[in-house]
Amino acid sequence: MILHEKISAKLPEWRGRFKSLAKEHADVVVDQVTVGQIVGGMRDIKSLLTDISFVDPAHGILFRGMPIPEVLKKLPRRRGNKIPMVGGFYYLLMIGDLPTGEQAEEVEAEWAKRSEVPDHVYKMIKSMPKDTHPMTLLSQAVLALQGGSIFAQRYHSMKKDAYWEAALEDSLDLTAKLPIIAAFIYRMKYFGETKKPKYNAKLDYGANFSRMMGVEDRKGYADLARLYFILHSDHESGNVSAHTMHLVGSALSDPYLSFSAALNGLAGPLHGLANQECLGWLMEVHKKFGGVPSREDLYKFAWDTLNDGHVIPGYGHAVLRVPDPRFMAQLDFAKARFPEDELIRLAEMVFDVVPTVLKEQGKAKNPAPNVDAISGTLQYYYGVRDFDFYTVLFGVGRALGVTCNYVWARALGQPLERPKSLTTTMLEAIVSKSSQPE
């Protein structure tokens, strides 16, 4: 298998680097923690290790050191497709090198070979109440797959150095099945269909998902699926879903248990709900003005929103100081395919107007848009209009990044994550001592 072969070749060097940091340089000071960071959700504390992705303030997210425009340009794609194969992107995340077209196709073939979902998973999904949230169904489906975990089956018989191999098997199996499960949930919950989706080995990951979702008649959705999964795959290790996968995995819970936990974190309103809120705000503006407003009307409406104590969703980012390249990639996608769509025209106008308003208000450090400001709008155009399902799409993409992190964490022998806690009294004592004159 191409991914196993490549990781095996890289591991000796990477294990040496990791061991050197852990043993020889453990006392080197990297950063200092403040009381504000401790009580404020550990924000910006430099304490996680990942080589899969990094958020650069000036360039946005870097996948294996590469900015998004470069990734989208250099990864191989099939003839006739505008967006690269997801299999090639997964190779890049897992191995750290740009794949050839043949190597990308090998990953796609692995997914096709591993795509069959056991019957008991479908039965479990169908047995749930009709009003069950689609993220609950997805998380439960992942848990239902756990009985097939190679990692769990081999745990007591394999050596620690081989953990990554079982983790890779599980990661490929899981990522192969997620699009099928997601599409089944979509067709069952919103259309009452219970027919099992069939993965077509002649189609790639994005085209299969488009076909199984039943929106392939709208030209371009397969490319959107490819783009969406790539852009939502990873975002360093500090966000809730990625960190949860890392934390649970550090206890040597297998990838299924770990990813189900990650999905539960992604389902939280402060993590995976933003794209729904952004689309909802755009639709509110569209409804109020009966279409796309003038620039002046939008400017006033934006100020009215802020003066009423509300935020404009999708604008501002804790790290970025430029427009999110994930936003720009999706906006470029839409402008190239359906530039006259009114919600897309509105989203582009918001991009022009809202940063100006936020700068005038003076509260936002970075008033530029993030990925959520437009992602739901593209799904809406293609007819995927059940807002609760958008986080499921996010989850399928997020699996690509977090499973790569999981494999490498096991390959390098990263330890159980166990930070130390302090009491409020202890913090108060530290604050009191720091305020006393020396």
Buried (B, 14 or more C-beta within 10 A) or exposed (E): BBBBEBBEEBBEEBBEEBEEEBEEEEEEEEEEEEEEBBEEEBEBBEEBBBBBBBBBEEBBBBBBEBBBBBBBEEBBBBEEBBBBBBBBBBBBBBBBEBBEBEBBBBBBBBBBBBBBBEEEBBEBBEEBEEEBBBBBBBBBBBBBBBEBBBBBBBEEEBEEEEBBBBBBBBBBBBBBBBBBBBBBBBBBBBEEEEEBBEBEEEBBBBBBBBBBBBBBEBEBBBBBBBBBBBBBBBBBBBBBBBBBBBBBBBEBBBBBBBBBBBBBBBBEEEBBBBBBBBBBBBBEBBEEBEEBBEEEBBBBBBEEBBEEEEBBBBBBBEBBEBBBBBBBBBBEBBBEBBEEBEBBBBBBBBBEBBBEBBEEBEEBEBBBBBBBBBBBBBBBBBEBEBBBBBBBBBBBBBBBBBBBBBBBBBBBBBEEBEEEEEEEEEEEEEEEEEEEEE
